[in-house]
Amino acid sequence: MASRKAAGAEPGRQRLIRHKGLRDLIMNRYLYLLVLPAVLFSIVFAYLPLVGLAIAFQDFNPIKGIFGSKFIGLDNFKFFFRGHDWLIITGNTVMFNLMFIVTGTICALTIAIVLTELGKNLFVRTMQSVMILPNFISWPIVGLFSVAFFTADTGVINRFLSSLSFGTIDFYTDAKVWPFIFVLLNIWKTAGFGAIVYMAAIVGIDKEMYEAARIDGATRMQSIFRITLPMLKSTIVMLFLLSLGGIFGGNLEMVYSLVGDNSFLYQTTDTIDTYVFRSLRTAGSLGMSQAVSLYQSVVGFILVVLANKLAKKVDEDSAIF
Amino acid sequence: MNRKMKAASLLTVLGLVSGALAGCGGNSDNGGNSGTNGGANTNQTADAAKDPVTLKIMLWGDKPKQFDDVIAEFEKETKDTLNVKLDVTWTPQADYVNKLKLKLAAGEQVDLAFDAPWMNMNQFIQQDNYNNLDPYFHTDKYPGLKKAFTDQYLNNNMFMGTDKQLHVYGVPMGQYYTDLSVIYYRKDLAKKYGMSDLQSYDDLIKYFDNVKQNDPSIIPFVEKNDGNYGAVDIVNGTKATLADKAAAGLWDVPLAPQVTGTVLIKDNKVVAASITGEKSESKQAFPEPYNQEDNSTFITVRDFHDKGYTEKEPITRKDAKGTFTAGTAASMMENISNLDSIQSGLKAAVPSAEIGMLINSASEREMKQPSMVTDFRVWNFLCVPKTSKNLDRVMEFLNWMYSSQDNHDLFELGVKGKNWEPVGDDKYKIPDGVDLASNYTFPGYEFTWNPTYIRLSANVPDGFVKYYRYMADEKSFVKSALAGFAFNGDPVKNQLSNPDFGTIQSEKLPLQLGMMKNPADDLAKLQQKWEGNKTLQSDIQAIKDELLKQVQAFLDTQKAAQ
């Protein structure tokens, strides 16, 4: 329909259209048409499903559907705050994600810089492939492996420790060790993949700057800290802003695969998602689950917008929008 | 060049749009296909009595091996009579509850679904999502259903509908009034240690000690990380039974998946109640010894743990049955009805293994009567959602399945002669030479179980056949004072959804698994924590008030009915 309308516009009439944007639209109608699939895709798969958010405010009954269920206002939201530990849990969630973002960024950056400094050869290429491999191993499988490492009776780590006559660590009853394990495993799994983005950005940096620096007598370290990192700033900030949106997400898959329902470890491992999953998996009210995830998304959204404003103030180029 | 660009952009757009929307189109195509297929078939078998229909069935668990062969056999046998095709969706247990909900939410057609009061069933009946099946029973139009479901059996398994009347909302699946817990152990290992068949708790402990001494790499007793069928049950098996508790006037009532209440009833009056996580004072009114927290079980369980009878960290054990059948554990607990699947699994992995059985609870082992409590209700049902357009055809299919032992056995046991062969009138065995690991084993509790059509495995040792009679004997049971009562959680829905109920359950888990060093102290600490949780306590109070009200109202109507 859009194309027929555009095609119907006479060349002579184009000059009559004053509105700059509209004129541009008609002039380049075939180029703009290219965007149509993406727009349709977003509408169908991203915007239409938003109607489902209504479930968060309903006493949802599957048979009656979204439009027939009873509206109950904010009742579903009360459920989460009813629990005693929601503050600890929110704290854990935010802390984990912040740690993941910070350590993940640092490691990915380091890997990217080290690999590019090494130049291009077979070794670097192989390393690159090996490092992104963990990203494709799903958490439940990592979880199964981890038991073989951490368990008290037959775990590899405890056997190693006791063979060196150190004391053993009871991983599954000791809450303190898990934040470290989570961070390490997260780095192992995501850093290699994250490095690809930074490597691409580094390749885009003008080589002449390095040459000029070298002529001026800059060392390799100086080039890294004075050229590479500053040039990467906007990429880093942008990726940080994007990951901020998921800061209230609970890493359900990771936590559940690694520790499961283990109340010894709740103090440090319980996150919003595991908490909600545990209380709703059997009783399963769709409305309440929807309410919690809406809460997570809204807070994430607000954080992204605020952080973006801040970024804009500090450095115009780094902001996403 | 301009024209080229035009053509190129149009082509790209067309391709992308059709690609992006392919998903939507594909779905409706499928729907259409099944419709046209149906039409085509009618033409082919113009003389068939009925239009062909595909029944969509939702069951949980893994698809049984050779299931398609059984379906093919069924469709072959009934082509000229029922003329239905069965399209069974098997869903992993963890996802089933939500998947069923979502399917119904999406308005997808589901003709028959496995459901139970411990899943969606009560809620769905209250929301008028399931068909009332009353008209199909006790009528000569459906002789199979009439034969298999006696009046009493149906009456015990009715549900309160939205019209406040009792109706059949699900086809009840049951064989016995209970399913005894059995400790499965390795007879071959016991023989190796010079022990005869285990007969008592003391024998069991001796067996554990022997395993520990002679086969240190084998776990004496393996338990799953959720605590079910665990050491707690072994210890409780030596203690007072539920029938004893009932004699004291105490009855347990499930309120929500993670919340249980215990009510004290005297002369048709509710005197007191206590709910999961409530202050220990609430039990003061209960008769001895139920008026205080009992730590002794947890202490013995910890003792098991310290002696190495159980694993050091059972909380990481995801599959107890698999560990036992792989030969790395010397015993496990499961229901008596699972003998066949456990035996075949074990034989497949350890051909020299021999399986032994010990009834877990002492009073059940001695066949004391009564020693169990029941409301004579079954646990599982098959329901027909209102989204089904084939209600009559589904019931005709069920009528067929329940009209004869042969029809019933086709689904429960597989193709006769290939998957199983009859032994006498009421037993079956697996034919020689059939590979146990790839043979058809069907979870009958969700589709076929019926007291009229029971075939026992010929594997059941002669000494254990009596226990099956014991499970079917009404005298073994005390009828629950609350039989027919189902707690309606709607008025306290928000209170019941307090996430801390879920936390309580998992905080108690380490005690059940023997992972807490000082069970008595730790339980006291937990109790203190729950009692200090003000929101939780006020929620409990609200639930309790509602429970007392509903139970009393129920008791009053029961009295009036008498």
Interface residues (C-beta under 8 A of the other chain):
Chain A: S3 Y30 L31 L33 L34 L36 P37 A38 L40 F41 V44 F60 N61 P62 I63 K64 G65 D75 K78 F79 F80 R82 G83 H84 D85 W86 V147 T151 A152 D153 D170 Y172 T173 G260 D261 N262 S263 F264 Y266 Y275 V276 R278 S279 L280 R281 T282 A283 G284 S285 L286 M288
Chain B: M5 K6 S9 L10 T12 V13 L16 V17 G19 A20 L21 C24 A94 V97 N98 K101 L102 L104 A105 G107 F124 Q127 D128 N129 N225 D226 A256 P257 Q258 E311 K312 E313 I315 T316 K318 P385 K386 T387 N494 L496 S497 N498 P499 D500 F501 G502 T503 S506 E507 L509 P510 M515 N533 T535 L536 D539
